Structures are given as structure tokens and as C-alpha cells.
């Protein structure tokens, strides 16, 4: 039997934003190398990335950037984001998934098909609630839902999503969590109602009855999170569909990447023996790739560490062509600033990772064994900060704009207490040993009944 033809065809879909596509693209690259054929649905900005890994690119035309810039409330509103950036992407995403499944059936009439669906990609939901099947199918293919953030559930034994409450399940905190969940529920019911209206317009015959977060985590036959148990709060009555597969392994930097002219400063410093008085600590700071207000984290980090002769500060601005264009900004002598730098290029040299707690960046820190200073309150960032603190790998600054003094104290704390580095290395080993890519492939074979 042809080994390739024995494998199911995989139809992957991810929302068109770096934090949502990167993980599933990494998994798909591994699967292509393992002989799977992958059709990958996402936005046109990622066409080259999809084709580079050997997958077939399929365009989802939904564009969220202009909508976010022109229509989003000035005060961050998570329900607006869920309704309009993600929810309103559903018609385009559903159409793209339906047409791709039909294309696969025409091109491969005798092959099994399996869906890999990033949680907020949008296309799978209407099918799960009764929308007409794609032509050529008598049942919906099995689906793995890949969640690129923290575990979220309406379980009142867990802190509610958003505020970044620290995990401490005392009777008083359990009562607080329950009351907060109850206070939040009407807003999230409005999100569910928005999705129900969209799904009904696409032919869904059953309404969503779960709370929004539980609904989102149940779309696939299996929901996979690329993390380890030590990085998630204890989950009571863990759903059988939920799998923690471990962090995705560190990817080597592309041989095509052009390192900056100052790169020997980093490598020469790293080559100095431990204890050499000339060897400096490396502090790596990023504002992420979406919420790039450099005054929140990068500028205060540069400023507070400017007079230290024992550190090198490296700041990446998160987008090619980006610049610190404020006229008053003067780059300190101990700082190196670049528009774009792959995290995996610098993290092996870093002693501290200062980040705005995007989940992808956080897991890059884990997989490189680097302790962190985290600040962030938008989207899922408060939850990432709280979990990192609970896991013992980071100082949680608990704010979107923590200020220079707080950042400086946190960096000193990480550099002055080896428990953070030791814990970072423990978590790195735990996640590596879980073999995320092998575990994900195992789920595929399980769902097609050949494990």
C-alpha cells in the first residue's frame, strides 16, 4: 500500500493573525514532512508561509486589521472583539472550509479527511450546529480543535477569563470567582446570541446553548493545547476531549534570515566564560506583534536599564519596517533595537525575557528555558501573566503600563534569584518530554481509528 495514500488528507484552518496561525502552521509543517497532504486555509498575508512548508494554500478573504483600526472601541472591549473580529469572520471562513472540503472530495474521492481547526478560525462552528454538509460527505469529518491560548472554561472552580485573578482557591476567592463569572455572563450571552444569528444565517439548525467559552472549547472531537499541566491551573472534571500535548519544539532560525550587523555583540558576549567580569546579562524585550504601543513596555525598559553597564538590552519592535519614530527617543548605549527578530534567534542567549504576555511569545520563553517579566491586560494577556507567575517562571507586573520602576525591580528580581532560571529549565524539560508534534500526530491516528 502507498504509505502516503494510507494517510488522511488534512484540511487546516487558522484565523488570519500571527498568534493564531503560527502554532498550527508549525504542526502542519511537521505533518507535511511526515507524508501528510495538507490544505491550509488562512489570509493572503500568509500564503508564502503556507507554501514554504509544502502545504496547499487556500485563501480566506476575511481581513480584520482595518476593522480593528477603524471600528474597535477606544477602550478595549473583549465582547466587541469576539463578536466582530472573530464572529463576523464566520461567513467567509465557513465558505472557505466548505469549498475546500468539497475540493478535497473531488480530488481525492477515496481518501479519509480530517479537519485541523484553530479555535477561532470560524469555519467549523456552523457545521457543528447543523449547517448543511459539504457536497460529497454523509457526515462531517473528524476535527481537532487547536487552541492557541490558555484553557478557558466557565467552570467556577477556575478564575474567570479576563481579570487575571491569581489562582488561590480559598472559599473567599471561589465566591469571588463565581460572582465575577455571574456578572460577566450577560455580556458573553450577547456574544453567543451574535454567533447564533450568524450560524442560523448559514443554515445551522441547533442553537449554541453552552456558555461562550465552553462552546469554543468543544468545537472539535479533540481540543489540543500546546502546553503542559504545570502551566495550567488544576482542571476538575477534565473533559475527555481536552489534551495538553506540551509546548511546540523550538524551530531553528531560517537560514535565509539576515542577522543584524550588531549580532556579534551577542555571540561574543555569550562565548565569554561564566564568571568573566566582562560578560553581560542579556535582557530581551518585545511588545508583541499586535498591540505595539512601545510606550507601554519597550521604552520604559530601555529607559530604566539605560545606565546599567552589566546588561545588554535587545528590543524587537514586532514588525518588519517598524521604528521608534518618537523624536525624543534616544537609544541608550547598552541597547540594541531591531524592527523584527525571530524569538528563537535571541532567546537562547537571553537571561530575562520581558514581554507583553502574548501566548506564543510566552511559550517561546518556556521552550527556550528563559525566565520572564510579563505585563499585559488586554485579550488573554492577564491570564497568561497569572499562570506564568503561578508556575514560578515569571514576575507578573499585573498591568498594561507597568512603569519603569516596576520593570526595573522585576528584572533585578529575576537576575538575582536563580530559582526562576531553575524553574524555567524544569518547565522546558517537561514540555519537551511530552513531544507535542508526536502527540498531535497520535491524535490524528486515534480519530481515524488506527491507533
C-alpha positions as CSV (number, residue, x, y, z in Angstrom):
1,X,0.0,0.0,0.0
2,X,1.2,3.5,-0.8
3,X,2.2,5.0,2.6
4,X,1.1,8.5,1.6
5,X,-2.3,7.3,0.4
6,X,-2.8,5.5,3.6
7,X,-2.8,8.8,5.4
8,X,-5.9,11.0,5.7
9,X,-6.0,14.3,3.9
10,X,-5.8,17.2,6.3
11,X,-7.7,20.4,6.0
12,X,-6.3,23.1,8.3
13,X,-7.7,26.5,9.0
14,X,-6.5,29.3,11.2
15,X,-7.6,32.9,11.9
16,X,-5.5,35.4,9.9
17,X,-3.2,36.7,12.7
18,X,0.3,35.7,13.8
19,X,-0.7,34.5,17.2
20,X,-3.4,32.3,15.8
21,X,-1.7,30.8,12.8
22,X,1.9,30.2,14.0
23,X,1.2,27.1,16.1
24,X,-1.0,25.3,13.6
25,X,1.5,26.2,10.8
26,X,4.3,24.6,12.9
27,X,2.3,21.5,13.4
28,X,1.3,21.3,9.7
29,X,5.0,21.7,8.6
30,X,5.8,18.6,10.7
31,X,2.9,16.7,9.3
32,X,3.9,17.5,5.7
33,X,7.3,16.2,6.4
34,X,5.7,13.0,7.8
35,X,4.0,12.5,4.4
36,X,0.5,14.0,5.1
37,X,-1.1,16.2,2.4
38,X,-2.3,19.5,4.0
39,X,-4.7,22.1,2.6
40,X,-4.2,25.2,4.7
41,X,-6.9,28.0,4.9
42,X,-5.9,31.4,6.1
43,X,-5.4,35.0,5.0
44,X,-3.5,36.1,1.9
45,X,-0.7,37.5,4.1
46,X,0.4,34.0,5.0
47,X,0.3,32.5,1.5
48,X,4.1,32.4,1.2
49,X,4.5,30.8,4.7
50,X,2.0,28.1,3.9
51,X,3.6,27.3,0.6
52,X,7.0,27.3,2.1
53,X,6.1,24.3,4.3
54,X,4.8,22.3,1.3
55,X,1.1,22.7,2.1
56,X,-1.6,23.9,-0.4
57,X,-2.7,27.4,0.4
58,X,-6.4,28.3,0.3
59,X,-7.4,31.9,0.8
60,X,-9.8,33.1,3.4
61,X,-10.5,36.7,2.3
62,X,-11.5,38.0,5.7
63,X,-9.4,41.0,6.7
64,X,-9.6,42.2,10.3
65,X,-6.9,44.8,10.5
66,X,-8.8,47.8,9.1
67,X,-11.9,46.8,11.1
68,X,-9.8,46.8,14.2
69,X,-8.2,50.1,13.5
70,X,-11.3,52.0,12.4
71,X,-14.2,50.4,14.3
72,X,-12.9,49.0,17.6
73,X,-13.9,50.9,20.7
74,X,-11.1,53.1,22.1
75,X,-11.5,51.3,25.4
76,X,-10.7,47.6,24.9
77,X,-13.9,45.7,24.7
78,X,-13.4,41.9,24.6
79,X,-17.0,41.2,23.7
80,X,-16.7,43.5,20.7
81,X,-13.6,41.7,19.6
82,X,-15.2,38.3,19.9
83,X,-18.3,39.4,18.0
84,X,-16.8,41.5,15.2
85,X,-13.2,40.5,14.7
86,X,-13.8,36.8,15.2
87,X,-17.5,36.2,14.9
88,X,-18.1,38.3,11.8
89,X,-15.3,36.3,10.1
90,X,-17.6,33.2,10.2
91,X,-19.3,33.5,6.7
92,X,-16.0,33.8,4.9
93,X,-14.3,31.2,7.0
94,X,-17.2,28.7,6.7
95,X,-17.5,29.2,2.9
96,X,-13.7,28.6,2.6
97,X,-13.8,25.4,4.7
98,X,-16.9,24.1,2.9
99,X,-15.4,24.7,-0.6
100,X,-12.1,23.2,0.4
101,X,-13.7,20.1,1.8
102,X,-15.6,19.7,-1.4
103,X,-12.5,20.3,-3.4
104,X,-10.7,17.6,-1.4
105,X,-13.5,15.1,-2.0
106,X,-13.4,15.8,-5.8
107,X,-9.6,15.5,-5.9
108,X,-9.3,12.5,-3.5
109,X,-12.7,10.7,-3.6
110,X,-11.4,7.6,-1.8
111,X,-9.3,9.2,0.9
112,X,-10.2,9.9,4.6
113,X,-10.4,13.6,5.5
114,X,-9.7,15.2,8.9
115,X,-10.0,18.9,9.9
116,X,-7.4,20.8,11.9
117,X,-9.2,23.9,13.1
118,X,-7.6,26.7,15.2
119,X,-10.3,27.5,17.8
120,X,-11.2,31.0,16.5
121,X,-10.8,30.2,12.8
122,X,-14.5,30.5,12.4
123,X,-15.3,27.9,9.7
124,X,-16.1,24.8,11.7
125,X,-18.8,26.1,14.1
126,X,-21.8,26.2,11.7
127,X,-21.2,22.6,10.7
128,X,-21.1,21.6,14.4
129,X,-24.6,23.1,14.9
130,X,-26.3,21.6,11.9
131,X,-25.4,23.6,8.8
132,X,-25.6,21.6,5.6
133,X,-22.7,19.3,5.0
134,X,-20.3,19.9,2.1
135,X,-21.2,18.1,-1.1
136,X,-19.8,14.6,-1.2
137,X,-20.0,13.9,2.6
138,X,-22.5,11.9,4.5
139,X,-21.0,13.0,7.8
140,X,-18.7,15.8,8.9
141,X,-15.0,14.7,9.0
142,X,-13.5,14.3,12.5
143,X,-11.9,17.5,13.7
144,X,-9.1,18.5,16.0
145,X,-9.5,22.0,17.5
146,X,-6.2,23.6,18.2
147,X,-6.4,26.3,20.9
148,X,-3.5,28.8,20.8
149,X,-4.0,30.3,24.3
150,X,-4.8,29.3,27.8
151,X,-7.5,26.8,28.8
152,X,-10.8,28.7,29.2
153,X,-13.9,27.3,30.8
154,X,-17.0,28.6,32.6
155,X,-16.0,26.2,35.5
156,X,-16.4,28.3,38.6
157,X,-13.5,26.4,40.2
158,X,-11.2,28.4,37.9
159,X,-10.7,32.2,37.9
160,X,-12.9,33.9,35.3
161,X,-11.3,34.8,32.0
162,X,-10.0,38.4,31.7
163,X,-9.2,40.0,35.0
164,X,-6.1,37.9,35.5
165,X,-7.0,36.8,39.1
166,X,-4.2,34.9,40.7
167,X,-5.0,31.2,41.3
168,X,-5.7,30.7,45.0
169,X,-8.9,28.7,45.5
170,X,-9.8,29.8,49.0
171,X,-13.5,29.8,49.9
172,X,-13.4,33.6,49.6
173,X,-11.8,33.5,46.2
174,X,-14.1,30.8,45.0
175,X,-17.0,33.0,45.9
176,X,-15.4,36.0,44.2
177,X,-14.8,34.0,41.0
178,X,-18.4,32.8,41.0
179,X,-19.8,36.3,41.4
180,X,-17.5,37.6,38.7
181,X,-18.5,34.9,36.3
182,X,-22.1,35.7,37.0
183,X,-21.5,39.4,36.5
184,X,-19.8,38.7,33.1
185,X,-22.3,36.2,31.9
186,X,-24.8,38.7,30.3
187,X,-22.1,40.2,28.1
188,X,-21.0,36.8,27.0
189,X,-24.5,35.7,26.4
190,X,-24.7,38.6,23.9
191,X,-21.6,37.1,22.2
192,X,-23.4,33.7,22.0
193,X,-26.5,35.4,20.6
194,X,-24.4,37.1,17.9
195,X,-22.8,33.7,16.9
196,X,-26.2,32.0,16.9
197,X,-27.6,34.6,14.4
198,X,-24.5,34.1,12.2
199,X,-24.8,30.4,12.3
200,X,-28.5,30.4,11.6
201,X,-27.9,32.6,8.5
202,X,-25.5,29.8,7.3
203,X,-28.0,27.0,7.8
204,X,-27.4,25.9,11.4
205,X,-30.4,24.0,12.8
206,X,-29.4,23.9,16.5
207,X,-28.6,26.9,18.8
208,X,-25.5,27.2,20.9
209,X,-26.6,26.5,24.5
210,X,-23.2,26.4,26.3
211,X,-21.6,29.5,27.7
212,X,-19.4,31.1,25.1
213,X,-16.1,29.8,26.4
214,X,-17.3,26.2,26.8
215,X,-18.8,26.3,23.3
216,X,-15.5,27.5,21.9
217,X,-13.5,24.7,23.6
218,X,-15.9,22.0,22.3
219,X,-15.9,22.5,18.6
220,X,-13.6,19.6,17.8
221,X,-13.7,15.9,18.6
222,X,-10.4,16.7,20.4
223,X,-9.3,20.0,21.7
224,X,-5.5,20.2,21.8
225,X,-3.5,22.8,23.8
226,X,0.3,23.2,23.2
227,X,1.2,23.4,26.9
228,X,1.9,21.2,29.9
229,X,0.0,20.5,33.1
230,X,2.4,22.7,35.1
231,X,1.4,25.7,33.1
232,X,-2.3,25.3,33.6
233,X,-4.4,25.6,36.7
234,X,-5.8,22.2,38.1
235,X,-8.8,21.3,36.0
236,X,-11.5,19.5,37.9
237,X,-13.6,17.1,35.8
238,X,-11.3,17.4,32.9
239,X,-13.2,17.0,29.6
240,X,-12.2,13.8,27.8
241,X,-11.7,15.7,24.6
242,X,-9.1,18.0,26.2
243,X,-5.4,17.2,25.6
244,X,-2.4,19.1,26.8
245,X,0.2,18.0,24.3
246,X,3.2,20.0,25.5
247,X,4.8,23.1,24.0
248,X,5.8,23.0,20.4
249,X,9.5,22.5,19.9
250,X,11.9,25.3,19.2
251,X,12.3,25.8,15.4
252,X,15.7,26.6,14.0
253,X,16.1,30.1,12.6
254,X,15.6,30.2,8.9
255,X,18.9,30.1,7.0
256,X,17.6,33.0,4.9
257,X,17.3,35.3,7.9
258,X,19.7,38.2,7.7
259,X,21.2,38.8,11.1
260,X,21.8,42.5,12.1
261,X,25.2,43.9,11.9
262,X,25.4,44.0,15.7
263,X,24.8,40.3,16.1
264,X,28.5,39.5,17.0
265,X,27.9,41.6,20.1
266,X,25.6,38.9,21.3
267,X,27.6,35.9,20.3
268,X,30.9,37.3,21.5
269,X,29.3,38.0,24.9
270,X,27.8,34.5,25.1
271,X,31.3,33.0,24.4
272,X,32.8,34.5,27.4
273,X,33.3,32.1,30.3
274,X,30.9,32.2,33.2
275,X,32.3,34.5,35.9
276,X,34.2,36.7,33.5
277,X,33.6,40.3,34.7
278,X,33.1,41.4,31.1
279,X,30.2,39.1,30.5
280,X,26.9,40.9,30.5
281,X,23.4,39.7,31.1
282,X,21.0,39.9,28.1
283,X,17.5,41.3,28.6
284,X,15.3,40.7,25.6
285,X,12.1,42.9,25.4
286,X,9.2,42.8,23.0
287,X,5.8,44.4,22.7
288,X,4.4,41.5,20.6
289,X,3.0,41.7,17.1
290,X,-0.5,43.3,17.5
291,X,-0.6,45.7,20.5
292,X,2.5,47.6,19.5
293,X,2.4,50.7,21.7
294,X,6.1,50.9,22.6
295,X,5.5,53.3,25.4
296,X,3.9,50.5,27.4
297,X,6.9,48.2,27.7
298,X,9.8,48.7,25.3
299,X,10.5,52.4,26.0
300,X,10.3,52.1,29.8
301,X,12.5,49.0,29.8
302,X,15.2,50.8,27.7
303,X,15.0,53.8,30.0
304,X,15.2,52.0,33.3
305,X,18.1,49.9,32.3
306,X,19.9,52.6,30.3
307,X,22.7,53.3,32.9
308,X,23.5,49.6,33.6
309,X,26.9,48.5,32.4
310,X,26.2,44.9,33.3
311,X,23.4,44.3,30.8
312,X,22.7,44.3,27.1
313,X,19.1,45.2,26.2
314,X,17.7,43.9,22.9
315,X,14.4,45.2,21.8
316,X,12.4,43.9,18.8
317,X,9.6,46.1,17.5
318,X,7.4,43.2,16.2
319,X,7.0,44.1,12.5
320,X,9.4,44.5,9.6
321,X,9.9,48.2,8.9
322,X,8.8,49.3,12.3
323,X,10.7,52.1,14.0
324,X,10.9,54.0,17.3
325,X,9.8,57.2,15.5
326,X,9.2,59.4,18.5
327,X,11.7,62.3,18.1
328,X,12.6,62.3,21.7
329,X,13.7,58.7,21.9
330,X,17.4,58.2,22.2
331,X,18.6,54.7,22.1
332,X,20.8,54.0,25.2
333,X,24.4,52.9,24.7
334,X,23.6,49.4,26.2
335,X,20.6,48.8,23.9
336,X,20.2,47.2,20.5
337,X,16.9,47.8,18.7
338,X,15.6,46.0,15.6
339,X,12.3,46.0,13.7
340,X,11.9,42.2,13.5
341,X,13.9,39.4,15.1
342,X,12.7,35.7,15.4
343,X,12.3,35.0,19.1
344,X,14.2,31.7,18.7
345,X,17.3,33.6,17.4
346,X,17.8,35.6,20.6
347,X,16.1,33.7,23.4
348,X,18.9,31.1,23.6
349,X,21.2,34.0,24.7
350,X,18.7,35.8,26.9
351,X,18.8,35.8,30.7
352,X,15.4,37.6,31.0
353,X,12.5,37.9,28.6
354,X,10.4,41.0,29.1
355,X,7.1,40.6,27.2
356,X,3.6,41.8,26.9
357,X,2.4,38.2,27.6
358,X,1.2,37.1,24.2
359,X,0.7,33.3,24.5
360,X,3.0,32.5,21.6
361,X,5.8,34.6,23.0
362,X,5.3,33.1,26.5
363,X,5.6,29.6,25.2
364,X,8.7,30.6,23.2
365,X,10.2,31.6,26.5
366,X,9.2,28.3,28.1
367,X,10.7,26.2,25.3
368,X,14.0,28.1,25.5
369,X,14.1,27.9,29.3
370,X,14.2,31.7,29.9
371,X,12.6,33.3,32.9
372,X,10.2,36.2,32.2
373,X,8.9,39.5,33.3
374,X,5.3,39.8,31.9
375,X,3.0,42.8,31.6
376,X,-0.3,42.8,29.9
377,X,-4.1,43.1,30.5
378,X,-5.7,43.0,27.0
379,X,-7.2,39.9,25.4
380,X,-5.8,36.8,27.1
381,X,-2.6,38.5,28.4
382,X,-3.7,39.0,32.1
383,X,-4.4,35.2,32.2
384,X,-1.0,34.4,30.7
385,X,0.7,36.6,33.3
386,X,-1.2,35.0,36.2
387,X,-0.4,31.4,35.0
388,X,3.3,32.2,34.5
389,X,3.5,33.7,38.0
390,X,1.7,30.6,39.4
391,X,4.0,28.3,37.6
392,X,7.0,30.1,39.1
393,X,8.7,31.1,35.9
394,X,7.9,34.8,35.8
395,X,7.3,38.0,37.6
396,X,3.8,39.3,36.9
397,X,3.6,43.0,36.7
398,X,-0.2,43.0,36.6
399,X,-0.6,46.0,34.4
400,X,-0.7,47.1,30.8
401,X,1.6,50.0,31.6
402,X,3.7,48.9,34.5
403,X,6.1,51.8,34.5
404,X,9.9,52.0,34.7
405,X,10.3,51.3,38.4
406,X,8.2,48.1,38.4
407,X,10.1,46.8,35.3
408,X,13.5,47.5,36.8
409,X,12.6,45.8,40.1
410,X,11.3,42.8,38.3
411,X,14.4,42.4,36.1
412,X,16.6,42.7,39.2
413,X,14.4,40.0,40.9
414,X,14.9,37.6,38.0
415,X,18.6,38.2,37.7
416,X,19.1,38.0,41.5
417,X,17.2,34.8,42.2
418,X,18.3,31.6,40.4
419,X,15.0,29.9,41.3
420,X,13.4,31.5,38.2
421,X,16.0,30.1,35.8
422,X,15.9,26.7,37.5
423,X,12.1,26.6,37.2
424,X,12.3,27.7,33.5
425,X,14.6,24.8,32.8
426,X,12.3,22.4,34.6
427,X,9.3,23.5,32.5
428,X,11.4,23.4,29.3
429,X,12.2,19.7,30.0
430,X,8.6,18.9,31.0
431,X,7.3,20.3,27.7
432,X,10.0,18.8,25.5
433,X,9.4,15.3,27.0
434,X,5.7,15.5,26.1
435,X,6.7,15.5,22.4
436,X,3.9,17.8,21.2
437,X,4.3,17.0,17.5
438,X,4.3,13.3,18.0
439,X,1.3,13.6,20.4
440,X,-0.7,15.6,17.8
441,X,0.0,13.0,15.1
442,X,-1.1,10.4,17.5
443,X,-4.4,12.1,17.9
444,X,-4.9,12.1,14.1
445,X,-4.5,8.3,14.0
446,X,-6.8,7.9,17.1
447,X,-9.6,9.9,15.4
448,X,-9.4,7.9,12.2
449,X,-9.4,4.7,14.2
450,X,-5.9,3.4,13.5
451,X,-4.1,3.8,16.8
